[in-house]
Amino acid sequence: MSIFVIKLANMKKTKLQDIANNIGVSKTLVSMVMNGHGDKNGIKKETQEKVIALCKQLNYKPNQMARSLRLGKTNTIGLIVADISNTFYAKMARGIEDYCNKFGYNLIICSSDEKDAKESSIIRMLKEKQVDGLIISSTLVDNTEILALKNEHFPFVLVDRYFPEIPDTNFVVIDNYQGAFNAVNHLIEIGHQNIAMLSILPFHITSVRDRNKGYLDALIKGGINIDHYLLCQIPFENIEMGVELEIKKILTYQKKVTALFAVNQNIAIAAVKALAKLNIKIPDEMSLISFDDLPFFEIMNPSITAVDQPLEIICKNAVEILMAEINNKDKSIKKRQMVLPTELRIRNSCKSL
């Protein structure tokens, strides 16, 4: 090893020019070799091998920021979900990450905690980090941030939730209305009349709003009067305590409530815990349906009837649509809007009356 190489090895950070000077070639040549374009540009194999060997020897790391500026992309996607601790969003994040990797992209995952200000801050932060696109499960009441993304032609896809008032956006969602309608209609068909809904705040979110509407329309179709006492709103910040308080309230009601419709898996899990704590047996004393399925719902005793979402299809389509947006230089591509069906998995948590 030459004295010059030894000195380079002891430096904190090796630069591209250092590699070029040591071998006696141009910086451009080194860059072409490091980017895998040596053969295409007619660079001798011997020279390429020297460049690669010295880069390894000196632990040379390319300046990713400079490379990103040169190429106009960072190969990074931002994902914003409501709560990464929620199993549904954790599985979504993993699925999206896997599909991003297939396209050679990395994923930055952030939780908004159902807070407008936090989501807006995250969107701005991810844009400052030069992500190439965003996948957003939005909690925003004010759609200003989404409109801004749309107006500046920034690539993004909405998942799980969308903005009906902004028609020309990409989104991949499920049919929340029909999924909820089918679940409540199943309870009615097996004889239940007094069915409480354990919903969640904030109410403005499209998925929650559509599930609420599905519940109400199923009651109307079944000839059941809507009882607002049985429309329970659970705060996002304290689901377990909120569910337990609402179930206690329901149990003291003048009408005998025989079934619960939980609008997501976290509420369903909290309901199972609360009913066990109160010594209320499922389904003998209270039937339960969850909107969202979990693997262990099938093996619980009793197993839990649930509305299953096609999560893998959601992830795959969200990433594919975003990649098309990123690669669409003239912005002429038509926006894609997908509403996917759900499946009601009937198990043992609902008793016929």
Buried (B, 14 or more C-beta within 10 A) or exposed (E): EEEEBEEBEEEEEBBBEBBBBBBEBEBEBBBBBBBEEBEEEEBEEEBBEBBBEBBEBBEBEEEEEEBBEEEEBBBBBBBBBBBBEBBBBBBBBBBBBBBBEEBEBEBBBBBBBBBBEBBBBBBEEBBEEEBBBBBBBBBBEEBEBBBBBBEEEBBBBBBBBBBEEBEEBBBBBBBBBBBBBBBBBBBBEBEBBBBBBBBBBBEEBBBBBBBBBBBBBBBEEBEBEEBEEBBBBBEBEEBBEBBBBBBEBBBEEEEEBBBBBBBBBBBBBBBBEBBEEEEBEBBEBBBBBBBBBBEEBEEBEBBBBBBBBBBEBBBBBBBBBBBBBBEEEEEEEEEBBBEBEBEBBBBBBBBEE
